[in-house]
Amino acid sequence: MEMDLTTRIIAIVVLILFSGYFSMAEISLAASPKVKLHQALDAGDKRAQKVLDLQVKPGPFFSVIQIGLNAIAILGGIIGETLFSPFFEELFLYFCSPELASSLGFFCSFFTITMVFVLFADLIPKRIGLNKPVSLALMLIGSMMFLIWLFKPFVWLLTEMSNGILKLMGLPTKNETTITSEDILATVGAGTEAGLLDSSEQEAIENVMSLEDRLVTSAMTPRDSVTYFKISDTFEKIRPLIESNPHSKYLVCDSTIDRVLGYVDSKNLLCKALENDKFSLKEKGLVKTIPMIPDSLSLSEALDTFKKQGRDFAAVVNEYALTVGIITLGDVMSTVMGSLVQTEENSYIVQRDDGTWLLDGSTPIEDVERTFEIEKMPEEETYETIAGFMMYMLRKIPKLTDKVEYSGYRFEVIDMEMNRIDQILVTKLPITKEDPD
């Protein structure tokens, strides 16, 4: 039965609405972040679980979407391809022959219907779905589940056929996408570019993500910088050490730093000093036990140790049971917070007015890479600090004025303490243009 113009226009509008529904449902479910869906689920919205289930096994969902979109496309073509042909043909009769006017009228009608469907049944619904994916996915999931049930025979057939083809191609039939640390860092970087995060906040998040990869040796105080007391030291010997090296806690050793007995709190020493001019470290309860952690632990594992033992101070030892340094909870947190808490006095890297940088020899190599935007140092797994980098590159114990050029920068040793590199001057090398042949 031939439909009149009004009926055909109403049918086209209804088809556009249904097509827009399927397009919006498709993009909103696919674009809904799992993190936000889990947040909605934790808030008590059970619809979020249905969306998550469909994201893991999207076969039935996409089958219904394709059935709906293809059926609408076919019906739209049947109803709409000649909907406006008479009007365009009548217009073109003023300019050309009836045969040409008929062809042009059909083409213009087809083009008009196509543009209306593309705009209102596809582009705009998908843009809306991308703007509010989670809320739309939660709103449409009920009707989608009903359509999946309604078309279950067709859905089952299409799902099994598509799964079979995917298996033949060696592809997974389930969407088991997991969030990796790289995804999180990329999201943080995008947030910084969009102005939602400050660069220092981005640095802190990146530092947290790197705790698992950084060893305790990259944040500890090395043994040659550790102030410690011997158990036999008298008050007269301890007092000048405290005055010249004020800290909240001090190691207490038997005879050498490699024979650690524990630590003493400076507050307790102050109380003892106020009570009595002289005291002994051998007094009961003054020296407390200290965790001993291997130098192969990561900073993340060190944090776990502090948490389990209820301490914020530990001695770091190597495989030969030699003390290589000490680490505190503050050292780990300074690594995490980076430039948010560092001042010029305690910063490893200081930029000078002339555009050069002064680096402490114990600067972690990760901080150097981040500051100078160097993707990777050569064989960086063999050393942990910029001093180690210099020794690796020079293949010797460095001396004053020794230089290394790498990745557009010159690293020059400008201060030594015995055989230890104390300070390094970093200068950006001028960009040289190669002469054309």
HELIX and SHEET records of a PDB file:
HELIX    1   1 LEU A    5  ALA A   31  1                                  27    
HELIX    2   2 LYS A   34  ASP A   42  1                                   9    
HELIX    3   3 ARG A   47  VAL A   56  1                                  10    
HELIX    4   4 GLY A   59  GLY A   80  1                                  22    
HELIX    5   5 SER A   85  PHE A   92  1                                   8    
HELIX    6   6 PRO A   98  VAL A  118  1                                  21    
HELIX    7   7 LEU A  119  LEU A  123  3                                   5    
HELIX    8   8 ILE A  124  ASN A  131  1                                   8    
HELIX    9   9 PRO A  133  LEU A  150  1                                  18    
HELIX   10  10 LYS A  152  LEU A  168  1                                  17    
HELIX   11  11 SER A  181  GLU A  193  1                                  13    
HELIX   12  12 SER A  199  MET A  209  1                                  11    
HELIX   13  13 VAL A  216  SER A  218  5                                   3    
HELIX   14  14 ARG A  223  SER A  225  5                                   3    
HELIX   15  15 PHE A  235  SER A  244  1                                  10    
HELIX   16  16 SER A  266  GLU A  275  1                                  10    
HELIX   17  17 LEU A  299  GLN A  309  1                                  11    
HELIX   18  18 LEU A  329  MET A  337  1                                   9    
HELIX   19  19 GLY A  338  LEU A  340  5                                   3    
HELIX   20  20 ILE A  365  THR A  371  1                                   7    
HELIX   21  21 GLU A  380  THR A  382  5                                   3    
HELIX   22  22 ILE A  386  LEU A  394  1                                   9    
SHEET    1   A 4 THR A 221  PRO A 222  0                                        
SHEET    2   A 4 THR A 323  THR A 328 -1                                        
SHEET    3   A 4 PHE A 313  VAL A 317 -1                                        
SHEET    4   A 4 MET A 292  PRO A 294  1                                        
SHEET    1   B 3 TYR A 228  LYS A 230  0                                        
SHEET    2   B 3 LYS A 249  CYS A 253  1                                        
SHEET    3   B 3 VAL A 260  ASP A 265 -1                                        
SHEET    1   C 5 ILE A 349  GLN A 351  0                                        
SHEET    2   C 5 TRP A 357  ASP A 360 -1                                        
SHEET    3   C 5 ARG A 420  LYS A 428 -1                                        
SHEET    4   C 5 TYR A 409  GLU A 417 -1                                        
SHEET    5   C 5 LYS A 403  TYR A 406 -1                                        
END                                                                             
